[in-house]
Amino acid sequence: MTIRSLKIFVEVAESGKISDTARKLYITQASVSQCISEIEKEYNIRLFERLSKKLYLTPSGKQLLEYGRQLLAYNKMVDDFLLQSTRGKILRVGASLSTGASILSDLITLMEQKHPDVKNQIVVARNSIIEEKLLDNDLDICLNDVQPSSNDLICSPIMRDTLVLICSRSHPLCGRKNIMLKDLAGENLIVRDNTNNASTRLEQLLSERGIPYNVSWVCADTLASKKAVCSGHGISTISQRLIRDEVEQGLLWPLEVLDANMDRTFNLLYHKDKYLTDYMNDFIQLAKNYENLSAN
């Protein structure tokens, strides 16, 4: 049995569908079925029970799945090691739009000082995109602001980040230091775009309290959101780390929301089976110590 056939078996066992495996691995359903049949024939064993057009693992199939996952994990570690050795020292870092706009640049600068011989390759994108790239081994390490959807990713919180409400200097709320959520009734919101059509933290809070609001702008990045707020098109929430210049220049006015928790967590992610080089481990430690390093 080859690594390829073992991978096909594991994919079928985990998805329970030959069609899903074929689509994910870009092969035909006939090839998947043939692979399973060849394993069963070679070892004179039955891996699946086929009942009412559904696949169910036999006791032998369940045991092989456990061994298969372990073997594929070790095989991936070997591949990672060889790739790292042959391509030179390259660190591929992904970051969400929030972490990419706030802490990533500082971390890469610290990394360049510590490892000037390492070439950094950076991708800043939505959380779902960088998570997918991490699972596909297109990235080594990622920074994001949500919990990952896959159990294959190790997620370590590295710091807290506080969101503040922002408005323009011409907005009626300008001049106040803090507000209550009810003060936002009927306001136009400028929100961030995302691929899951999920509401933002502010939208969730307003909906939970039954406070009416209107989404007037949906922006793909932080810069567009800030410009829209500066121009008086609505209010928004943003990391307090990202508005220092605009506040100092008198373009934006920050407000604290007293009756809502506006904190979130920045996380560091990597695959649980990832082979971590010395410089990858150093980047991880830099990220975990970022708050202490930036305060000094």
N, C-alpha and C positions, 0 to 999 in steps of 0.2 A: 504494500500500500504506500502510495506516495504522499508527500505533503499536500499536493494539490487535491487528491482524492479525499484526504482527511479533512481539508478545509471545506470541501463540498458537503461532506457528511455533517460536519458541525453546523454549517449554515442551514441545511435542511432540518436538522434536529432542533435548532433554535427557532426557526420560523414556522416549522410544521407544514411548509408548503414548497413543493418543487418549483412552482411558477415564480415564487418570490426569490428563491435562490438563483434561478436562472437569470432573472432580471438584475439582481444585485451583482452577479459575477460575470454578466455579459456573455452567457453561453446559452445553448438551447436547452429546453426542458428534457429533450431526449438524451442529451449528454449527461445531465444530472441523474436521470433515472438509470442510465447505463453505468455510471460510476458507482451508485449504491448497489446495483445488482452485482457488479464485479467484486466489490468488497465482500458481499454476502456469499458469493460463490467461491471466492478464493479461500475464505476461512470457514466455509460451511456453517454459517451463522445467520440468524435473522436479526436485523437491527430495527426494523419497523413492523408493526402490525398495520395493515391497510384495511380499515373498517369504514364503510359508508363513504368512501372516497376521501377519508382523512387518514393522516399518518400519526401513529402513536409509537413511541419508543418502547422497545422490549427491555427487560432487565439488562440484557447484554448491551443494548443500544445506549442505555443510560450510563453504564459504566464506561463505554467507549467515549461517550460525550465528555465525561469528566477527564479522562486521560487525554483526549483530543484537545481540549481547551488548554491544558497544561503544556502539551507539546507545541502547539501553535504559538503560545505565549513565549516559550523559550526560543522557538524558531524566529519570532519577530525580534527578540532581543539580539540574536546573532546577526540578523540582517541589519539592524540599527547600528550595531558595533562596526560591522564591515563598511557600511555606508559612511559613518563618521570617520573611519580610518582612511578611506579612499578619497573623499571629497575635500579633505582639509577641515580646518576648524570653522564651522559655520553654525551660527545660532539662529534658528528660525522662530521668531516670536510673533504671536498674534495678540491683538488687543481689541476690546470692544470700543465703540465710539467714545464712550465716557472715559475709560481708562487710557485710551490712546490720546485723548485730548488733554488729560490732566497729569498723569504720572509717568507715562511711558518714556517720554523724551529724557527725563531726568535719569531714569533707570538705565537707559541705553548709554547715556553719557558716563555714568558710573561704571558700567560694564566695559566700555571702551578704555577707561582709565586703568581698570584692573586687568583686562585682557586685550591689549592693542593688537594681538595677532589673530583675534577671532573676527571673522566677517559676520556682520549682523544683517539678517534679512527680515523685514518687518511687514506685517499685514494688519491694517486697521479696518475692521468691518463690523457688521452686526454680530451679536452674540451667537446666533444660530450658525452663521457662516464660519466663524473661527472654531466653533466646537466641531463642526463637520470636518474642517481641515485638520484638526487635531486627531480626530478618530481615523482619518485617512493617512495619517503620518506625513501630511504636507507641512505641519508645524511641529515644533518640539515642545514649546511651552506657550501658554496663553494667560492673559489677564482679562477678567470680565467682571460684570456686576450682577450676575444672576447665578442660581444654582444650575449645574449642568443637567441635561436630561438623560445622559448615559451613565450607567454604573461603572463603565470601563475607565472613567476619568477620575483621577484623584483631585479633590478640590480642597484647597487650604485658604481660609480667610487671612488676608494680609493687613487690612486696615479698614477703618470706618470712614465713610464719606457722608457729608451732610448736604442735603438739598435745601436750597432757599427759593422763595418765590421772588420773581423779578418783574418789575414794571418800568415803564419809561418815566422820565422826569416830568412829563406832562399828564401822567395818569392821576386820577383823583386819590389813589392810595399812596402816592409819593409823599414822603415826609413822615409817614408813620413807621415806627420801628417794628411793630408786630401786628398781627391780625388774627381773627378767628376764621375758621372755614366758612361760616355763614356770611362773612363779609364778601365772599367771592360769588355770591348768587348772581346769575345772569352774565357773568364775565365771559369774554372771548378768550379761549385757551389756545396757546401755541404749543403743540405737542410734538414729540419725536415719532418718526415713522418706525415701524418694525414689521417683520415678515409674518408674525403670528396674529396680527390684528388685535393684539391684546391692549387693553387700556393702560395708560400710564398710571403711576402712583397717585398723582393728583386727581385724575379722573375717577380712580377707584374710591378714593376718600370722599369725593363729592357725591358720587353715586350712592355710597353706603349711607351717607347722612341725608340723602334725598334733596340735595342742593342743586338747583338747575344750573346748567352751564352750556356753552356753545363752543365746539371745536372749530376754530376759524382757519387755522393753519396746521398743516402736517409737514414737518421738515425732516429731511434725511440726516442732517448733521447739526452740530451745536452752533456753528457760525451762523447758519441761516436763521436758527431760532433766535439768537441774540440780536441779529439785525432787525428781525421782524418786531421784537419787543422794543428795541430802541426807536423804531419808527412809529410806535404807538398802535400797532395792530392787535395787541392783546397782551396777556400775561403768560408767564411760563415758570417752570421750575428747572433749576440747574445746579450743578455742584458749585458750592461757594468758592472752590479753588479756581473756577474758570471765569470769574467776573471781576477780579481785582482791578484789572486795567480799566474796564468800562466804568466801574464805580468811582475810581480815582479821577477819571476824565469827566465825570458828571453825566454819563450817558444812560446808566441804569441805576435803579434804586432797589436794594434788597430788603425783603421783609421776612421775618420769622413767623411761622404758623404755630401758634401757641397750643392748639388743641389737636395736633397731629404729629405722629412720629415720622420725620422726614429723613431719617438716617437709612443708609444702605451699606452693604459690604462689598469691597473690592476683593476678588478672589484670584488665586493662582491655580492654574490647571495643567496637568500633564497626564498622559496615558499611564495606567497602572502597570503596563508591561514595558514602558519606555526604558531603553538603556540610557542612563544619564551620565554624560561625561563630566569631568571635573569642572569645566567652565559652565556647563548647564547647572550643576549644583551651586556654583558660585552665584549665578544669576538668581536662582531661587532664594538663596540667602539674602542677596541684595534686596529683592522684592519684599521679603518678610521683615527686613529691618529698615525699610524705606522711611517710615515715619521718624525713627530715631536719627537716621542719616540726614534727612532733610531739615531736621530741627537744629542740627549742629552747624 
